[in-house]
Amino acid sequence: MGNSHAKGKLFVISGPSGTGKGTIYHELLKEKNTDFSVSMTTRAPREGEVDGKDYYFVTREEFLANVERGNFLEHAEVFDNMYGTPKDAVERRLERGRNVLLDIDVQGGLQVKAAMPEAVMIFILPPSMAVLRERLEGRGTETQEIIEKRLSQAINEMKLLAEYEYYIVNDDLETAIAEVKSIVTAEGRKVPDKIKSIISKYEEE
């Protein structure tokens, strides 16, 4: 088949805080042929961070120039620093046949979907609000006030579930990971993307 590899896909993983989406995301990154989406930021590198690997570190001017060019799938300002997902960097990886994963909140996810409608949208849900509360309280890192805030935010985010294509209920982590992997596998077997290269392979025989 030469180098006519199928294009990779962008997978967006969202879900309320405490649903375990970060853990699922990191497990998926271990899969072969999978990259995480490197963000661009105006903040200074922390010790040990590598430009182009952890983040693309840029000046505010460079960042705004990218905004002007329409080169962000999503971007936001957080505590005086700007962060964004550069479209050209994601495209380069997809062209090389790599899958790209993006772990992002629902608002950011919807921006990505608008900019790149072919992105595969996966939403991670808690088994129940009671379990979500338990998980958030179990962290022991947040005040009761913040926990209440996160729970009401979770409800608001879950109301946007219809904007996503897939949902996973993270009751048992191993099962949830396996389910997300099965979505990635199924997406890689969708006919339209691969049909041309598959047919040409038969013709070459």
ABEGO torsion letter per residue (X at the ends): XEABBBBBBBBBBBEBBGAGAAAAAAAAAABBGBBBBBBBBABBBBBGBBBGAABBBBBAAAAAAAAAAGABABBBBBGGBBBBBBAAAAAAAAAAGBBBBBBBBAAAAAAAAAABAABBBBBBBBABAAAAAAAAAAAGABBAAAAAAAAAAAAAAAAAAAABABBBBBABAAAAAAAAAAAAAAAAABAAAAAAAAAAAAAAX
